[in-house]
Amino acid sequence: MRMIFGALLILVGIAGTTVLSRLLPRVPRDAGAEGGVKALRIVAMLLVPIGTLMIFSSAVRMISAGHVGVPVLFGKVQPVALREGINLVNPLYDVVEMNTRVQRHQAKYDAASKDLQAVHVEMVLNYRLLPDKATTVYQSIGPNYAAVIIDPAAQEVLKANTALHVATEILQKRPLIKADVQKDLTVWLAKYGIEMKEAALANIRFDPAYEKAIEAKQIEEQKAEQKRYELIQAQRQAEIAAAQAKGQGDAARERAKGEADATRIRGEAESTYNQKVAASLVPILIQQRYLERWDGKLPQFSAGGSTPGMLFNLPMPPATAGKP
């Protein structure tokens, strides 16, 4: 467009300059009329360099960073895209810039589970246009390729994966479903020159009635789990009490056994001691024990009736070995 506009400016400038140059000698020498014609001729002459500059500038195209340029000549897409930076092209080209950066696409999709429950999923897709496929995408799909390709692909892939699981499994197997959706979308979009970077299941919902049923079921399961926990705790407490009682009984029996063994051992020791003592009580030892305890006084005996008589000190006969 700039080249065409520039060419028109050059033609207008040349034609205007020529006409005004021929008209100038015929203009009366009136200062006002002559000055106006000269001014118009100057303007016409300036149109020529301006148009020339526009023609040359149309051959230089600047492509922004993260974009590619799709050259179009009279409605026909050229096969080679223009890279970012300065490009020298045919001045007749119209250049359409297309974004090749990672872009974010978020939308809500409806699907169904294996047990025919409605599933409402909000997906966030990160994708990018492959630079080498930009001209093909523009030619076959157009600049709004996200709405034309990505939305239908995401819808179909999501339906295919949720149909493999019952509703109760979808939330539990969310990472698995997300990985499968991303893998299938990557294969699907690659055919159209679109690279899938990441697919995320931002939110998964069911119909309100089914969500209430799930909530009620979860509450009942939590109550049942609490009851099982309480039963297990009661069983453990009973086992602990039984173990304590058994331990106390075993301890009492061991204590009684220990006391009985101690009594028996003491009795056996005393019996052994007495036997040894009895065996060692020979007459000489008995006499020695007697002398050790004798206070040095002889026994005294009185003779006679009630009237005091004579007193006698009778020595004890000496002990004879082997006789009592």
Secondary structure, 3 states (H helix, E strand, C coil): CHHHHHHHHHHHHHHHHHHHHHHHHHCCCCHHHHHHHHHHHHHHHHHHHHHHHHHHHCCEEEECCCEEEEEEECCEECCCCECCEEEECCCCCEEEEEECCCEEEEEEEEEECCCCCEEEEEEEEEEEECHHHHHHHHHHCCCCHHHHHHHHHHHHHHHHHHCCCCHHHHHHCHHHHHHHHHHHHHHHHHCCCEEEEEEEEEEEEECHHHHHHHHHHHHHHHHHHHHHHHHHHHHHHHHHHHHHHHHHHHHHHHHHHHHHHHHHHHHHHHHHHHHHHHHHCCHHHHHHHHHHHCCCCCCEEECCCCCCCCEEECCCCCCCCCCC
